[in-house]
């Protein structure tokens, strides 16, 4: 078995990539990993990392980074600024920021996460991220119910675009404070056991006509479309702060996942861009097991 190696960035100085155990730089680096279990810290600058084979741990740090895990069960952390993070083969864990300890509001950049092959975990934070699981059963992990993004007029609500969610194999996770290993600032309401300590799959779930929903913690509306999320939550009864509603939005022409703020009030935390109609949403086959509270 190949030995674990710690690889630091070598400044490419515009002359292509350099591989090796060298002094880290804050320049724009090109880093190639080995076939072993590499630990790569690219430091600041706009970096390009191809980790190679092995179960690698890669950190982009600050800068506009492109990270490729390639083969192996890799852990990839984009760091601050806009990053492109690709898992490659096998079962990978992808972050656009610096990991579960990242403070909410500290990195509002919009990142691109792509799992590719394998059973991947895509961890979503602030910013208008774009996430694709790829092949196999993937998990999309939401840390915060109120993600933020930088806007010209200040900070606003953020949402993630998920391009390939398949309810028959993929799943959502929602981070509840006090359940399992918490992200910094985890703030979802426990829709599993409902007591804020146990989590689990959604214990109160409904899928069907809006008029028939009544107080379930997770609702999928499959009989009609709505122009806004406010219209969608107004069409159902008994919703409470912390509930989740999935519906088809006719303004943006895709499915939208809402976090309920209170009676007839909600905001979007995700758009499922591969769902093109209400019929698509109805046929997708969403169930309680697609929604897990951790």
TIPA-661213 format. One record per residue: residue number from 0; y, z, x of N, C-alpha, C in turn. Coordinates in steps of 0.1 Angstrom, whole numbers. Layout:
REM TIPA-661213
{NUM,{Y,Z,X},{Y,Z,X},{Y,Z,X}}
...
REM end
This chain:
REM TIPA-661213
{0,{-12,0,9},{0,0,0},{12,0,9}}
{1,{22,-8,5},{35,-9,13},{42,4,12}}
{2,{49,8,23},{57,20,23},{70,19,15}}
{3,{75,30,10},{88,30,4},{99,28,14}}
{4,{108,20,11},{119,17,20},{133,20,13}}
{5,{143,25,21},{156,26,16},{165,15,22}}
{6,{170,7,13},{177,-5,18},{192,-4,14}}
{7,{201,-5,24},{215,-5,21},{221,-19,23}}
{8,{232,-21,17},{238,-35,17},{242,-39,31}}
{9,{241,-52,33},{247,-58,45},{257,-68,41}}
{10,{269,-67,45},{279,-76,41},{276,-91,44}}
{11,{276,-100,34},{272,-113,38},{284,-121,44}}
{12,{296,-116,43},{307,-123,49},{308,-138,46}}
{13,{303,-142,34},{304,-156,30},{293,-164,36}}
{14,{284,-158,44},{274,-166,51},{260,-165,45}}
{15,{259,-161,33},{245,-160,27},{240,-146,27}}
{16,{228,-144,23},{222,-131,21},{217,-125,34}}
{17,{217,-112,35},{211,-105,46},{202,-94,42}}
{18,{191,-93,48},{181,-82,44},{180,-73,56}}
{19,{179,-60,53},{176,-50,64},{181,-37,61}}
{20,{178,-27,69},{183,-14,69},{195,-13,77}}
{21,{206,-15,71},{219,-16,78},{229,-7,72}}
{22,{241,-6,78},{251,2,73},{257,-3,60}}
{23,{258,5,50},{263,0,37},{278,-5,39}}
{24,{282,-15,31},{295,-20,31},{300,-19,16}}
{25,{313,-20,15},{320,-22,2},{324,-36,-1}}
{26,{317,-45,6},{320,-60,4},{312,-66,-7}}
{27,{313,-79,-8},{304,-86,-17},{291,-90,-10}}
{28,{280,-83,-14},{268,-84,-6},{257,-92,-13}}
{29,{248,-97,-5},{236,-104,-10},{224,-96,-4}}
{30,{216,-90,-12},{206,-81,-7},{192,-86,-12}}
{31,{183,-88,-3},{169,-91,-7},{160,-80,-4}}
{32,{152,-75,-13},{143,-64,-11},{130,-68,-4}}
{33,{121,-59,-3},{109,-62,4},{98,-62,-7}}
{34,{85,-63,-3},{74,-63,-12},{69,-49,-15}}
{35,{76,-39,-9},{73,-25,-11},{81,-19,-22}}
{36,{81,-5,-23},{89,2,-33},{103,5,-26}}
{37,{112,-3,-30},{125,-2,-23},{135,6,-31}}
{38,{144,13,-24},{155,20,-30},{168,14,-24}}
{39,{175,7,-33},{186,-2,-29},{199,3,-35}}
{40,{209,6,-27},{222,10,-32},{232,0,-26}}
{41,{237,-9,-35},{246,-20,-30},{260,-15,-28}}
{42,{263,-3,-32},{277,2,-30},{287,-6,-38}}
{43,{300,-5,-35},{310,-12,-42},{310,-27,-38}}
{44,{318,-34,-45},{319,-49,-43},{310,-56,-53}}
{45,{312,-69,-53},{305,-78,-63},{292,-82,-56}}
{46,{281,-76,-60},{268,-77,-53},{258,-85,-60}}
{47,{249,-91,-53},{237,-99,-58},{225,-92,-51}}
{48,{216,-87,-60},{204,-80,-54},{191,-87,-61}}
{49,{182,-91,-52},{169,-95,-57},{159,-85,-50}}
{50,{153,-76,-58},{146,-65,-53},{132,-69,-48}}
{51,{126,-80,-52},{113,-84,-48},{102,-76,-55}}
{52,{90,-77,-49},{78,-70,-55},{80,-55,-53}}
{53,{71,-48,-60},{71,-33,-59},{79,-26,-70}}
{54,{77,-13,-71},{84,-5,-81},{97,-1,-75}}
{55,{108,-8,-78},{121,-6,-71},{131,2,-79}}
{56,{140,8,-72},{151,15,-78},{164,9,-72}}
{57,{172,3,-81},{183,-5,-76},{196,0,-83}}
{58,{206,2,-75},{219,6,-80},{230,-4,-76}}
{59,{237,-9,-85},{248,-18,-82},{261,-11,-78}}
{60,{263,1,-83},{275,8,-81},{287,1,-87}}
{61,{299,3,-82},{311,-4,-87},{311,-18,-83}}
{62,{317,-26,-92},{318,-41,-89},{311,-49,-99}}
{63,{312,-62,-99},{306,-71,-108},{293,-75,-102}}
{64,{282,-69,-106},{269,-70,-99},{259,-78,-107}}
{65,{250,-85,-100},{239,-92,-106},{226,-86,-99}}
{66,{217,-80,-107},{206,-73,-102},{193,-79,-108}}
{67,{183,-83,-100},{171,-88,-104},{160,-78,-99}}
{68,{152,-73,-108},{141,-64,-104},{129,-72,-99}}
{69,{127,-84,-104},{115,-92,-101},{102,-84,-104}}
{70,{92,-86,-96},{79,-80,-100},{79,-65,-97}}
{71,{71,-57,-105},{70,-43,-104},{77,-36,-115}}
{72,{74,-23,-117},{81,-15,-127},{94,-9,-121}}
{73,{105,-16,-124},{117,-13,-117},{127,-5,-126}}
{74,{136,3,-119},{147,10,-125},{160,4,-120}}
{75,{168,-2,-129},{180,-10,-124},{192,-4,-131}}
{76,{202,-1,-123},{214,6,-128},{226,-3,-123}}
{77,{233,-9,-133},{244,-18,-130},{256,-11,-123}}
{78,{259,2,-127},{270,9,-123},{283,5,-131}}
{79,{294,8,-126},{307,5,-133},{310,-10,-132}}
{80,{319,-14,-141},{323,-28,-142},{312,-36,-149}}
{81,{315,-49,-151},{306,-58,-158},{295,-62,-150}}
{82,{282,-60,-155},{270,-62,-147},{260,-71,-155}}
{83,{252,-78,-147},{241,-86,-153},{228,-80,-147}}
{84,{220,-75,-155},{208,-68,-151},{195,-74,-157}}
{85,{186,-79,-148},{175,-86,-152},{162,-79,-147}}
{86,{153,-75,-156},{141,-68,-152},{131,-76,-145}}
{87,{128,-88,-150},{117,-96,-144},{104,-92,-150}}
{88,{93,-93,-142},{80,-90,-147},{77,-75,-147}}
{89,{68,-71,-155},{63,-58,-156},{73,-49,-165}}
{90,{70,-36,-164},{77,-27,-174},{89,-21,-167}}
{91,{101,-24,-171},{113,-21,-164},{123,-12,-173}}
{92,{131,-4,-166},{141,3,-173},{155,-2,-168}}
{93,{163,-6,-178},{176,-12,-175},{188,-4,-180}}
{94,{198,-2,-172},{210,4,-175},{222,-6,-171}}
{95,{232,-7,-179},{244,-14,-175},{253,-5,-167}}
{96,{252,8,-169},{260,18,-161},{252,25,-151}}
{97,{255,38,-149},{248,45,-138},{237,54,-142}}
{98,{233,54,-155},{221,61,-159},{224,71,-170}}
{99,{214,79,-174},{215,89,-185},{227,99,-183}}
{100,{230,102,-170},{241,111,-168},{255,106,-169}}
{101,{256,93,-172},{270,87,-173},{277,93,-185}}
{102,{289,98,-182},{297,104,-192},{303,93,-202}}
{103,{302,97,-215},{308,87,-225},{322,85,-222}}
{104,{326,72,-222},{340,68,-220},{343,66,-205}}
{105,{334,68,-196},{337,66,-182},{334,52,-177}}
{106,{327,44,-185},{324,30,-181},{324,22,-194}}
{107,{335,15,-197},{336,8,-210},{333,-7,-208}}
{108,{328,-11,-197},{325,-25,-194},{314,-30,-203}}
{109,{314,-43,-206},{304,-49,-214},{294,-56,-205}}
{110,{281,-52,-205},{271,-56,-196},{261,-65,-203}}
{111,{253,-72,-195},{242,-81,-200},{229,-75,-195}}
{112,{220,-71,-204},{207,-66,-200},{196,-75,-205}}
{113,{187,-79,-196},{176,-88,-200},{163,-83,-195}}
{114,{154,-79,-203},{141,-74,-199},{131,-84,-193}}
{115,{131,-96,-199},{121,-106,-195},{107,-102,-199}}
{116,{97,-102,-190},{84,-99,-193},{81,-84,-192}}
{117,{71,-79,-199},{67,-65,-198},{74,-57,-209}}
{118,{69,-44,-210},{74,-35,-220},{86,-28,-214}}
{119,{98,-32,-218},{110,-28,-211},{118,-18,-220}}
{120,{125,-9,-213},{134,0,-220},{148,-4,-216}}
{121,{156,-8,-226},{170,-12,-224},{179,-1,-229}}
{122,{187,5,-220},{195,17,-224},{209,13,-226}}
{123,{214,15,-238},{227,10,-242},{238,21,-242}}
{124,{250,17,-237},{260,27,-236},{273,22,-242}}
{125,{284,25,-236},{297,19,-240},{298,4,-237}}
{126,{308,-2,-243},{310,-16,-241},{303,-25,-251}}
{127,{307,-37,-252},{301,-47,-261},{290,-54,-253}}
{128,{278,-46,-251},{267,-52,-243},{260,-63,-250}}
{129,{253,-71,-243},{243,-81,-248},{230,-77,-242}}
{130,{220,-76,-251},{207,-71,-247},{196,-80,-252}}
{131,{186,-84,-244},{175,-92,-247},{162,-86,-241}}
{132,{153,-83,-250},{141,-76,-245},{131,-86,-238}}
{133,{130,-98,-243},{121,-108,-237},{107,-106,-243}}
{134,{97,-110,-236},{83,-109,-241},{78,-95,-241}}
{135,{68,-92,-249},{61,-79,-251},{70,-70,-259}}
{136,{65,-57,-261},{71,-48,-270},{82,-40,-262}}
{137,{95,-42,-266},{106,-36,-259},{113,-25,-267}}
{138,{120,-16,-261},{127,-5,-267},{142,-6,-264}}
{139,{150,-5,-274},{165,-5,-273},{170,9,-276}}
{140,{174,15,-266},{178,30,-266},{193,31,-267}}
{141,{197,37,-279},{212,39,-281},{215,54,-277}}
{142,{224,56,-268},{228,70,-264},{238,76,-273}}
{143,{248,68,-278},{259,73,-286},{261,66,-299}}
{144,{264,74,-309},{267,68,-322},{280,61,-323}}
{145,{289,64,-314},{303,59,-314},{307,53,-301}}
{146,{300,42,-296},{303,36,-283},{317,30,-284}}
{147,{323,29,-272},{337,24,-271},{338,12,-262}}
{148,{349,5,-264},{352,-7,-255},{367,-8,-253}}
{149,{371,-13,-241},{385,-16,-239},{390,-27,-247}}
{150,{401,-26,-254},{408,-36,-261},{422,-38,-256}}
{151,{428,-49,-259},{442,-51,-255},{451,-40,-260}}
{152,{448,-35,-272},{457,-25,-277},{452,-10,-275}}
{153,{442,-9,-266},{436,4,-263},{421,4,-265}}
{154,{415,16,-267},{401,17,-269},{397,15,-283}}
{155,{386,7,-286},{381,5,-299},{366,7,-300}}
{156,{361,5,-312},{346,6,-314},{339,-5,-307}}
{157,{327,-2,-301},{319,-12,-295},{306,-13,-302}}
{158,{299,-24,-300},{286,-27,-306},{278,-35,-296}}
{159,{265,-35,-297},{256,-43,-288},{251,-55,-296}}
{160,{251,-66,-290},{244,-78,-295},{230,-78,-290}}
{161,{220,-77,-299},{206,-78,-295},{201,-92,-299}}
{162,{196,-100,-290},{194,-114,-293},{180,-117,-297}}
{163,{170,-108,-296},{157,-112,-299},{148,-100,-304}}
{164,{154,-92,-313},{147,-81,-318},{136,-86,-327}}
{165,{124,-80,-325},{112,-84,-333},{106,-71,-339}}
{166,{108,-69,-352},{104,-56,-358},{89,-54,-357}}
{167,{81,-65,-355},{67,-63,-354},{62,-57,-341}}
{168,{71,-57,-331},{67,-52,-318},{77,-43,-311}}
{169,{90,-46,-313},{101,-39,-307},{105,-26,-315}}
{170,{113,-18,-309},{118,-6,-316},{131,-2,-311}}
{171,{138,6,-320},{151,13,-317},{148,28,-313}}
{172,{156,33,-304},{156,47,-302},{170,52,-303}}
{173,{172,64,-308},{185,70,-310},{185,84,-304}}
{174,{194,87,-295},{194,99,-287},{201,110,-295}}
{175,{193,120,-298},{197,132,-305},{199,144,-296}}
{176,{210,150,-296},{212,162,-288},{202,173,-291}}
{177,{196,178,-281},{186,189,-283},{172,184,-285}}
{178,{170,171,-285},{156,166,-287},{153,158,-274}}
{179,{142,162,-267},{138,155,-255},{148,156,-244}}
{180,{148,146,-236},{158,145,-225},{170,138,-230}}
{181,{181,146,-230},{194,141,-236},{202,133,-226}}
{182,{208,122,-230},{218,116,-223},{231,125,-223}}
{183,{240,123,-214},{252,130,-214},{260,126,-227}}
{184,{263,136,-235},{271,133,-248},{263,127,-259}}
{185,{249,128,-258},{241,123,-269},{245,129,-283}}
{186,{247,121,-293},{253,126,-305},{247,120,-318}}
{187,{235,114,-318},{229,109,-331},{224,121,-339}}
{188,{224,120,-352},{218,129,-361},{203,127,-361}}
{189,{195,137,-362},{181,136,-362},{176,131,-375}}
{190,{171,118,-375},{165,112,-387},{150,113,-387}}
{191,{145,120,-377},{130,121,-377},{126,133,-385}}
{192,{124,145,-378},{120,157,-386},{132,162,-394}}
{193,{144,158,-389},{156,162,-396},{161,176,-393}}
{194,{155,183,-384},{159,196,-381},{167,197,-367}}
{195,{169,185,-361},{176,185,-348},{169,190,-336}}
{196,{156,192,-338},{148,197,-326},{135,189,-323}}
{197,{130,182,-333},{117,176,-332},{118,160,-330}}
{198,{128,154,-336},{129,139,-335},{117,132,-342}}
{199,{113,121,-336},{102,113,-341},{106,101,-349}}
{200,{97,94,-355},{100,82,-363},{108,86,-376}}
{201,{115,77,-381},{123,80,-393},{114,86,-404}}
{202,{118,97,-409},{110,104,-419},{115,101,-433}}
{203,{126,95,-434},{131,91,-447},{136,76,-446}}
{204,{129,67,-452},{131,53,-449},{131,45,-462}}
{205,{139,35,-464},{139,26,-475},{142,12,-471}}
{206,{135,2,-477},{138,-12,-475},{137,-19,-488}}
{207,{147,-26,-492},{147,-33,-505},{161,-35,-510}}
{208,{162,-35,-524},{175,-38,-531},{185,-26,-529}}
{209,{197,-29,-526},{208,-19,-524},{208,-9,-535}}
{210,{207,-14,-547},{208,-5,-559},{197,5,-560}}
{211,{186,3,-553},{175,12,-553},{175,23,-542}}
{212,{184,21,-532},{185,31,-522},{192,44,-527}}
{213,{187,55,-522},{192,68,-527},{190,79,-517}}
{214,{199,80,-507},{199,91,-498},{189,91,-487}}
{215,{182,80,-484},{173,79,-473},{182,78,-460}}
{216,{176,84,-449},{183,84,-436},{184,71,-429}}
{217,{175,62,-432},{175,48,-427},{173,39,-439}}
{218,{182,29,-441},{181,20,-452},{183,6,-447}}
{219,{174,-3,-451},{174,-17,-448},{177,-25,-461}}
{220,{188,-31,-463},{191,-38,-475},{187,-53,-474}}
{221,{178,-57,-483},{172,-70,-482},{174,-80,-493}}
{222,{182,-75,-503},{184,-84,-515},{197,-91,-516}}
{223,{207,-88,-507},{220,-94,-508},{227,-92,-495}}
{224,{237,-101,-493},{246,-100,-481},{259,-94,-485}}
{225,{266,-89,-474},{279,-83,-476},{289,-88,-466}}
{226,{302,-88,-469},{312,-93,-460},{316,-83,-450}}
{227,{314,-70,-453},{318,-59,-444},{307,-48,-445}}
{228,{307,-40,-435},{299,-28,-435},{303,-18,-446}}
{229,{316,-17,-449},{320,-8,-459},{315,-13,-473}}
{230,{314,-26,-475},{309,-31,-487},{294,-27,-488}}
{231,{287,-28,-477},{273,-25,-477},{270,-10,-481}}
{232,{277,-1,-474},{274,13,-477},{280,17,-491}}
{233,{290,10,-496},{294,13,-510},{284,9,-520}}
{234,{275,0,-516},{265,-5,-526},{253,4,-527}}
{235,{252,14,-519},{240,23,-519},{245,37,-523}}
{236,{236,45,-528},{240,58,-532},{234,69,-523}}
{237,{241,80,-522},{235,92,-515},{236,91,-500}}
{238,{244,82,-494},{244,81,-479},{252,93,-474}}
{239,{248,97,-462},{255,109,-456},{258,105,-441}}
{240,{267,113,-435},{271,111,-421},{258,112,-412}}
{241,{256,102,-404},{245,102,-395},{234,92,-399}}
{242,{234,88,-412},{224,78,-416},{226,64,-410}}
{243,{216,56,-410},{217,43,-405},{214,32,-416}}
{244,{222,22,-416},{220,11,-426},{220,-2,-419}}
{245,{209,-10,-422},{208,-24,-416},{210,-34,-428}}
{246,{219,-43,-426},{222,-53,-437},{226,-66,-430}}
{247,{227,-76,-439},{231,-89,-434},{246,-91,-437}}
{248,{254,-94,-426},{268,-95,-427},{272,-110,-428}}
{249,{278,-114,-439},{281,-128,-442},{294,-133,-435}}
{250,{301,-124,-429},{313,-127,-421},{310,-132,-407}}
{251,{301,-125,-401},{296,-129,-387},{283,-136,-387}}
{252,{277,-137,-399},{264,-144,-401},{253,-139,-392}}
{253,{251,-126,-393},{240,-120,-386},{237,-106,-391}}
{254,{226,-100,-388},{223,-87,-393},{231,-77,-385}}
{255,{235,-66,-391},{243,-56,-385},{237,-42,-388}}
{256,{236,-34,-377},{232,-20,-379},{243,-11,-379}}
{257,{245,-3,-390},{256,6,-392},{252,20,-389}}
{258,{262,28,-384},{261,42,-383},{271,48,-394}}
{259,{266,56,-403},{274,60,-415},{282,72,-410}}
{260,{295,71,-412},{305,82,-409},{307,92,-420}}
{261,{304,88,-432},{306,96,-444},{304,87,-456}}
{262,{308,93,-468},{306,85,-480},{315,72,-480}}
{263,{308,61,-482},{314,48,-482},{322,45,-469}}
{264,{317,50,-458},{324,48,-445},{313,46,-434}}
{265,{315,36,-426},{305,33,-415},{311,24,-405}}
{266,{304,23,-394},{308,13,-383},{296,7,-377}}
{267,{297,-5,-372},{286,-12,-366},{283,-7,-352}}
{268,{270,-5,-348},{266,-2,-335},{258,-13,-328}}
{269,{253,-22,-337},{246,-34,-331},{246,-45,-341}}
{270,{245,-57,-335},{242,-69,-343},{229,-76,-338}}
{271,{221,-80,-347},{208,-86,-344},{210,-101,-346}}
{272,{214,-108,-335},{218,-122,-336},{207,-132,-339}}
{273,{195,-128,-338},{184,-137,-341},{180,-137,-356}}
{274,{187,-129,-364},{185,-129,-378},{196,-136,-385}}
{275,{192,-148,-391},{202,-157,-396},{205,-157,-411}}
{276,{198,-149,-418},{200,-149,-433},{194,-136,-439}}
{277,{198,-133,-451},{192,-122,-458},{177,-124,-459}}
{278,{172,-136,-461},{158,-138,-462},{151,-135,-449}}
{279,{158,-139,-438},{152,-135,-424},{151,-120,-423}}
{280,{161,-113,-428},{160,-98,-427},{149,-93,-435}}
{281,{147,-98,-447},{136,-94,-456},{123,-97,-450}}
{282,{122,-108,-443},{109,-112,-438},{106,-106,-425}}
{283,{115,-99,-418},{114,-94,-405},{103,-82,-405}}
{284,{102,-75,-416},{92,-65,-418},{96,-51,-411}}
{285,{109,-48,-412},{113,-35,-407},{107,-23,-414}}
{286,{103,-13,-407},{96,-1,-412},{101,11,-405}}
{287,{97,23,-410},{101,35,-404},{98,36,-390}}
{288,{87,30,-385},{83,31,-371},{93,24,-362}}
{289,{101,15,-367},{111,8,-358},{123,17,-354}}
{290,{124,28,-361},{136,37,-359},{131,51,-354}}
{291,{133,54,-341},{128,66,-335},{139,74,-330}}
{292,{139,88,-333},{149,97,-328},{144,105,-317}}
{293,{150,105,-306},{145,111,-294},{155,120,-287}}
REM end
